[in-house]
Each structure stands twice: as structure tokens, then as C-alpha cells.
């Protein structure tokens, strides 16, 4: 999933998940550009587009 997430972010021109703000475990989703990235620790578990 993380690998596919990288590909999705690259296609959208956002960059790698490492460039996204890291949220503490259990935090709520944050909006960055048109993506809502939900994280558990440092692992991106959900990437949803608002488009």
C-alpha cells in the first residue's frame, strides 16, 4: 500500500510521503493540497482525493 501511495503522490506531483507532515499516532486526517492523508505513526494508511 505504501508503495502504491508513493506512485499516486508522484503522479499528482505532491512528492513522497516523507515530505508530508508526520502526525502522531491516533491523530486525525490533515488536508494537504487535494489529498487527505491519514497516518498511523509514520505509515500512510489511507490516501483519498477530493477531486
PyMOL commands that place a pseudoatom at each C-alpha (Angstrom):
pseudoatom trace, name=CA, resn=UNK, resi=1, chain=A, elem=C, hetatm=0, pos=[0.000, 0.000, 0.000]
pseudoatom trace, name=CA, resn=UNK, resi=2, chain=A, elem=C, hetatm=0, pos=[2.771, 2.414, 0.878]
pseudoatom trace, name=CA, resn=UNK, resi=3, chain=A, elem=C, hetatm=0, pos=[4.465, 1.751, -2.445]
pseudoatom trace, name=CA, resn=UNK, resi=4, chain=A, elem=C, hetatm=0, pos=[1.246, 2.423, -4.340]
pseudoatom trace, name=CA, resn=UNK, resi=5, chain=A, elem=C, hetatm=0, pos=[0.753, 5.532, -2.237]
pseudoatom trace, name=CA, resn=UNK, resi=6, chain=A, elem=C, hetatm=0, pos=[4.150, 6.792, -3.378]
pseudoatom trace, name=CA, resn=UNK, resi=7, chain=A, elem=C, hetatm=0, pos=[3.167, 6.280, -7.009]
pseudoatom trace, name=CA, resn=UNK, resi=8, chain=A, elem=C, hetatm=0, pos=[-0.143, 8.091, -6.525]
pseudoatom trace, name=CA, resn=UNK, resi=9, chain=A, elem=C, hetatm=0, pos=[1.557, 11.053, -4.842]
pseudoatom trace, name=CA, resn=UNK, resi=10, chain=A, elem=C, hetatm=0, pos=[4.209, 11.236, -7.556]
pseudoatom trace, name=CA, resn=UNK, resi=11, chain=A, elem=C, hetatm=0, pos=[1.560, 11.207, -10.283]
pseudoatom trace, name=CA, resn=UNK, resi=12, chain=A, elem=C, hetatm=0, pos=[-0.238, 14.068, -8.567]
pseudoatom trace, name=CA, resn=UNK, resi=13, chain=A, elem=C, hetatm=0, pos=[3.040, 15.962, -8.146]
pseudoatom trace, name=CA, resn=UNK, resi=14, chain=A, elem=C, hetatm=0, pos=[2.848, 16.077, -4.358]
pseudoatom trace, name=CA, resn=UNK, resi=15, chain=A, elem=C, hetatm=0, pos=[6.114, 14.277, -3.673]
pseudoatom trace, name=CA, resn=UNK, resi=16, chain=A, elem=C, hetatm=0, pos=[6.840, 11.343, -1.416]
pseudoatom trace, name=CA, resn=UNK, resi=17, chain=A, elem=C, hetatm=0, pos=[5.027, 10.678, 1.889]
pseudoatom trace, name=CA, resn=UNK, resi=18, chain=A, elem=C, hetatm=0, pos=[8.307, 11.556, 3.635]
pseudoatom trace, name=CA, resn=UNK, resi=19, chain=A, elem=C, hetatm=0, pos=[7.702, 15.144, 2.548]
pseudoatom trace, name=CA, resn=UNK, resi=20, chain=A, elem=C, hetatm=0, pos=[4.266, 15.211, 4.161]
pseudoatom trace, name=CA, resn=UNK, resi=21, chain=A, elem=C, hetatm=0, pos=[3.916, 16.374, 7.768]
pseudoatom trace, name=CA, resn=UNK, resi=22, chain=A, elem=C, hetatm=0, pos=[4.190, 13.420, 10.133]
pseudoatom trace, name=CA, resn=UNK, resi=23, chain=A, elem=C, hetatm=0, pos=[1.290, 13.139, 12.568]
pseudoatom trace, name=CA, resn=UNK, resi=24, chain=A, elem=C, hetatm=0, pos=[1.476, 11.446, 15.962]
pseudoatom trace, name=CA, resn=UNK, resi=25, chain=A, elem=C, hetatm=0, pos=[-0.264, 8.049, 16.298]
pseudoatom trace, name=CA, resn=UNK, resi=26, chain=A, elem=C, hetatm=0, pos=[-4.037, 8.326, 16.554]
pseudoatom trace, name=CA, resn=UNK, resi=27, chain=A, elem=C, hetatm=0, pos=[-4.171, 11.786, 15.022]
pseudoatom trace, name=CA, resn=UNK, resi=28, chain=A, elem=C, hetatm=0, pos=[-6.953, 12.891, 12.705]
pseudoatom trace, name=CA, resn=UNK, resi=29, chain=A, elem=C, hetatm=0, pos=[-6.552, 13.370, 8.974]
pseudoatom trace, name=CA, resn=UNK, resi=30, chain=A, elem=C, hetatm=0, pos=[-4.946, 16.558, 7.747]
pseudoatom trace, name=CA, resn=UNK, resi=31, chain=A, elem=C, hetatm=0, pos=[-5.547, 18.211, 4.408]
pseudoatom trace, name=CA, resn=UNK, resi=32, chain=A, elem=C, hetatm=0, pos=[-2.567, 18.846, 2.111]
pseudoatom trace, name=CA, resn=UNK, resi=33, chain=A, elem=C, hetatm=0, pos=[-3.317, 20.155, -1.393]
pseudoatom trace, name=CA, resn=UNK, resi=34, chain=A, elem=C, hetatm=0, pos=[-6.191, 17.970, -2.644]
pseudoatom trace, name=CA, resn=UNK, resi=35, chain=A, elem=C, hetatm=0, pos=[-5.181, 14.938, -0.600]
pseudoatom trace, name=CA, resn=UNK, resi=36, chain=A, elem=C, hetatm=0, pos=[-6.379, 13.788, 2.779]
pseudoatom trace, name=CA, resn=UNK, resi=37, chain=A, elem=C, hetatm=0, pos=[-3.578, 11.743, 4.279]
pseudoatom trace, name=CA, resn=UNK, resi=38, chain=A, elem=C, hetatm=0, pos=[-4.388, 9.658, 7.322]
pseudoatom trace, name=CA, resn=UNK, resi=39, chain=A, elem=C, hetatm=0, pos=[-1.356, 8.346, 9.140]
pseudoatom trace, name=CA, resn=UNK, resi=40, chain=A, elem=C, hetatm=0, pos=[-0.715, 5.845, 11.904]
pseudoatom trace, name=CA, resn=UNK, resi=41, chain=A, elem=C, hetatm=0, pos=[2.740, 6.596, 13.190]
pseudoatom trace, name=CA, resn=UNK, resi=42, chain=A, elem=C, hetatm=0, pos=[4.857, 7.111, 10.077]
pseudoatom trace, name=CA, resn=UNK, resi=43, chain=A, elem=C, hetatm=0, pos=[2.908, 4.744, 7.803]
pseudoatom trace, name=CA, resn=UNK, resi=44, chain=A, elem=C, hetatm=0, pos=[0.412, 6.212, 5.362]
pseudoatom trace, name=CA, resn=UNK, resi=45, chain=A, elem=C, hetatm=0, pos=[-2.668, 4.013, 5.646]
pseudoatom trace, name=CA, resn=UNK, resi=46, chain=A, elem=C, hetatm=0, pos=[-5.162, 5.967, 3.547]
pseudoatom trace, name=CA, resn=UNK, resi=47, chain=A, elem=C, hetatm=0, pos=[-4.869, 8.391, 0.670]
pseudoatom trace, name=CA, resn=UNK, resi=48, chain=A, elem=C, hetatm=0, pos=[-8.062, 9.927, -0.646]
pseudoatom trace, name=CA, resn=UNK, resi=49, chain=A, elem=C, hetatm=0, pos=[-8.506, 12.602, -3.289]
pseudoatom trace, name=CA, resn=UNK, resi=50, chain=A, elem=C, hetatm=0, pos=[-11.130, 15.335, -3.087]
pseudoatom trace, name=CA, resn=UNK, resi=51, chain=A, elem=C, hetatm=0, pos=[-11.335, 15.502, -6.886]
for i in range(1, 51): cmd.bond("trace and resi %d" % i, "trace and resi %d" % (i + 1))
show_as sticks, trace
zoom trace
